[in-house]
Amino acid sequence: MKVEHILRTKDSRVVAVRTSATVADAIRLMKAENISALIVKDVCRTEGNTLAGVLSERDIVHALLERGAPLLSMPVSQLMTRQPVTCAPSDSLQHALHLMDQHHIRHLPVLEDGHLVGVVSARDFTRLQLRELEGAVAATAEPPAAYAH
């Protein structure tokens, strides 16, 4: 199975923040969207779906410990991961999971020809596994008593 399978089965909307937004703005957006990472894009409209970086809750928590409250007024560009690990829609799910495990990340931007086409997350893999388990349970369920002979 490929990464594109997950992208087809989920909401295609990618929540993003501009590089010039403050960390406080990014935290508010994460809270409002109930997510733990944001795609970061430049403000230049000509860049379209070009990935500038990723900002995660982990990035924020670690920086907060080091820098304290002044961190909240800093621009996202100073805190984001500038060259995040990415995958392609044609990559296998196993490869994507391997990247996430190897780099200790829960969000993996998906690029096609250098353009952002989506994000897969640990939550997406959990949902996929749950659907597969539910399908397996349904397939092995005993038929109703009226059909059993």
WOBELJO-V168560 format. One record per residue. N is the residue number from 1. SS is DSSP state (helix for helix, strand for strand, loop for the rest). Layout:
BEGIN
n-><N & N>
ss-><SS & SS>
END
This chain:
BEGIN
n-><1 & 2 & 3 & 4 & 5 & 6 & 7 & 8 & 9 & 10 & 11 & 12 & 13 & 14 & 15 & 16 & 17 & 18 & 19 & 20 & 21 & 22 & 23 & 24 & 25 & 26 & 27 & 28 & 29 & 30 & 31 & 32 & 33 & 34 & 35 & 36 & 37 & 38 & 39 & 40 & 41 & 42 & 43 & 44 & 45 & 46 & 47 & 48 & 49 & 50 & 51 & 52 & 53 & 54 & 55 & 56 & 57 & 58 & 59 & 60 & 61 & 62 & 63 & 64 & 65 & 66 & 67 & 68 & 69 & 70 & 71 & 72 & 73 & 74 & 75 & 76 & 77 & 78 & 79 & 80 & 81 & 82 & 83 & 84 & 85 & 86 & 87 & 88 & 89 & 90 & 91 & 92 & 93 & 94 & 95 & 96 & 97 & 98 & 99 & 100 & 101 & 102 & 103 & 104 & 105 & 106 & 107 & 108 & 109 & 110 & 111 & 112 & 113 & 114 & 115 & 116 & 117 & 118 & 119 & 120 & 121 & 122 & 123 & 124 & 125 & 126 & 127 & 128 & 129 & 130 & 131 & 132 & 133 & 134 & 135 & 136 & 137 & 138 & 139 & 140 & 141 & 142 & 143 & 144 & 145 & 146 & 147 & 148 & 149>
ss-><loop & strand & helix & helix & helix & helix & helix & helix & helix & loop & loop & loop & loop & loop & loop & strand & strand & strand & loop & loop & loop & strand & helix & helix & helix & helix & helix & helix & helix & helix & helix & helix & helix & loop & loop & loop & strand & strand & strand & strand & strand & loop & loop & loop & helix & helix & helix & loop & loop & loop & loop & loop & strand & strand & strand & strand & helix & helix & helix & helix & helix & helix & helix & helix & helix & helix & helix & helix & helix & helix & helix & helix & helix & loop & strand & helix & helix & helix & loop & loop & strand & loop & loop & loop & loop & strand & strand & loop & loop & loop & loop & strand & helix & helix & helix & helix & helix & helix & helix & helix & helix & helix & helix & loop & loop & loop & strand & strand & strand & strand & strand & strand & loop & loop & strand & strand & strand & strand & strand & strand & strand & helix & helix & helix & helix & helix & helix & helix & helix & helix & helix & helix & helix & helix & helix & helix & helix & helix & helix & helix & loop & loop & loop & loop & helix & helix & helix & loop & loop>
END
